[in-house]
């Protein structure tokens, strides 16, 4: 059994340290540490030093989490904290190839990036799977922000993100994706 914890209510990390010790004493197999306070939510900077502190305090595996945006951040976190593993969260939405990029880095290979056509293919699959799973209304509401994550770094991405704020159907979203695909190809 694993657990995931945050820093606590304040930035001292005392609450996280206490919970980690209790979890270990209760037989938890590993702890994932997201070193932000409860009040921070996803804002601000994750304090990776707390991951190192917990790693040096407990004997069970510690998994780091927070501020992993690029594949290189995984190795950086492991080097800075000594954590046993890294959990990738929001960075994987819109960038599912981050996992293969991490493996490439671990294997001392050059990090590869998907070509734009692959991004559009994955974006379309994500849209369709989301509609199937959540239903069209809820999925489309979610896609108004999430589709934009797939185009980060591409030309005219701000235009695309602006255009999808008003999508209302799966068909509408597919039209916007296709229009943007054509725009980036020219």
C-alpha positions in Angstrom: 0.0 0.0 0.0 1.2 3.5 -0.8 0.1 6.9 0.3 0.5 10.4 -1.1 1.0 13.4 1.2 1.5 17.1 0.9 3.7 19.3 3.1 0.8 20.0 5.4 -0.9 23.3 6.3 2.2 25.3 6.7 5.6 25.3 4.9 7.6 23.8 7.9 7.0 20.2 6.6 6.6 19.0 10.2 3.2 17.5 9.5 4.4 15.6 6.4 7.4 14.3 8.4 5.1 13.0 11.2 2.7 11.4 8.7 5.6 9.7 6.9 6.8 8.2 10.2 3.3 7.1 11.2 2.8 5.6 7.7 6.0 3.6 8.0 5.1 2.4 11.4 1.7 1.2 10.1 3.4 -0.8 7.3 2.9 1.4 4.3 5.1 0.2 1.5 6.0 3.6 0.0 5.2 7.3 0.3 4.7 9.8 -2.4 5.5 13.4 -1.3 4.1 16.4 -3.1 5.9 19.2 -1.3 3.4 22.0 -1.5 1.2 23.1 1.4 -2.5 22.4 1.3 -3.2 26.1 0.8 -0.8 26.4 -2.1 -2.9 24.0 -4.2 -0.9 23.8 -7.5 0.5 27.3 -7.2 4.0 28.3 -6.1 7.1 26.2 -6.2 7.4 22.7 -4.8 10.0 22.5 -2.0 12.0 19.5 -3.1 14.1 19.7 0.1 11.2 18.2 2.0 11.4 15.1 -0.2 15.0 14.8 0.8 14.2 15.3 4.4 11.6 12.6 4.4 13.8 10.3 2.4 16.5 10.7 5.0 14.1 10.0 7.8 12.2 6.9 6.8 13.5 3.6 5.5 10.6 2.8 3.0 10.8 4.1 -0.6 10.0 7.8 -1.1 8.5 8.9 -4.4 8.9 12.6 -5.3 6.2 14.6 -7.0 5.7 18.3 -7.9 7.1 20.6 -10.6 7.9 17.9 -13.0 7.4 19.7 -16.3 10.0 18.2 -18.6 11.7 14.8 -18.7 14.9 16.4 -17.4 13.1 17.4 -14.2 12.8 13.7 -13.2 16.6 13.2 -13.1 17.1 16.6 -11.5 14.6 15.7 -8.7 16.3 12.3 -8.1 19.7 13.9 -8.0 18.6 16.7 -5.6 16.5 14.6 -3.2 17.7 11.0 -3.4 14.1 9.9 -3.9 13.5 6.3 -5.1 11.1 7.3 -7.8 9.3 10.2 -9.3 5.5 10.6 -9.9 4.6 12.6 -13.0 1.3 14.3 -12.7 -0.2 17.2 -14.7 2.8 17.3 -17.1 1.6 14.1 -18.7 -1.7 15.7 -19.8 -1.0 17.1 -23.2 2.5 15.6 -23.1 2.0 11.8 -22.7 5.4 11.2 -24.4 7.1 12.5 -21.3 7.3 8.9 -20.1 9.3 7.7 -23.1 11.5 10.8 -22.9 12.4 10.0 -19.3 13.3 6.5 -20.4 15.5 7.9 -23.1 17.3 10.1 -20.6 17.8 7.2 -18.2 19.2 5.1 -21.1 21.5 8.0 -22.1 19.8 8.5 -25.4 18.8 11.7 -27.1 15.4 12.9 -26.0 12.9 12.7 -28.9 9.9 15.0 -29.5 6.8 13.9 -31.4 6.3 15.6 -34.7 3.2 17.8 -34.9 1.1 15.2 -36.8 1.6 12.8 -33.9 0.5 15.5 -31.5 -2.7 16.0 -33.4 -3.3 12.3 -33.6 -3.0 11.9 -29.8 -5.1 15.0 -29.2 -7.9 13.6 -31.4 -7.7 10.3 -29.6 -7.8 12.0 -26.2 -10.9 14.0 -27.3 -12.7 10.9 -28.5 -11.8 8.8 -25.5 -12.9 11.6 -23.1 -16.3 12.0 -24.9 -16.8 8.2 -24.7 -15.9 8.1 -21.0 -17.4 11.3 -19.7 -20.2 12.0 -22.2 -20.0 14.8 -24.7 -21.1 17.7 -22.6 -18.7 17.1 -19.7 -15.8 16.1 -22.0 -16.1 19.1 -24.2 -16.2 21.4 -21.2 -12.9 19.8 -20.1 -11.4 19.9 -23.5 -11.7 23.7 -23.6 -8.6 23.9 -21.6 -7.0 20.5 -22.0 -6.7 20.4 -25.8 -4.5 23.5 -25.5 -1.9 21.6 -23.5 -1.1 19.5 -26.5 0.0 22.4 -28.6 2.5 24.0 -26.2 5.4 25.2 -28.2 3.8 25.0 -31.6 3.3 28.0 -33.9 0.0 29.9 -33.4 -0.8 27.9 -30.2 -2.3 30.9 -28.5 -4.8 31.3 -31.4 -5.8 27.7 -31.0 -6.2 27.9 -27.3 -8.4 31.0 -27.7 -10.5 29.3 -30.4 -11.3 26.2 -28.4 -12.7 28.2 -25.4 -16.1 28.2 -27.1 -16.3 24.6 -28.4 -19.6 22.9 -27.6 -19.6 19.6 -29.4 -17.1 16.8 -30.4 -17.6 17.7 -34.0 -16.9 21.4 -33.3 -13.7 20.4 -31.4 -12.6 18.2 -34.3 -13.1 21.0 -36.8 -10.9 23.3 -34.6 -8.2 20.7 -34.4 -8.2 20.2 -38.2 -8.1 23.9 -38.9 -5.2 24.3 -36.5 -3.4 21.4 -38.0 -3.7 23.0 -41.5 -2.5 26.3 -40.1 0.6 24.8 -38.6 1.4 22.8 -41.7 1.6 25.9 -43.9 
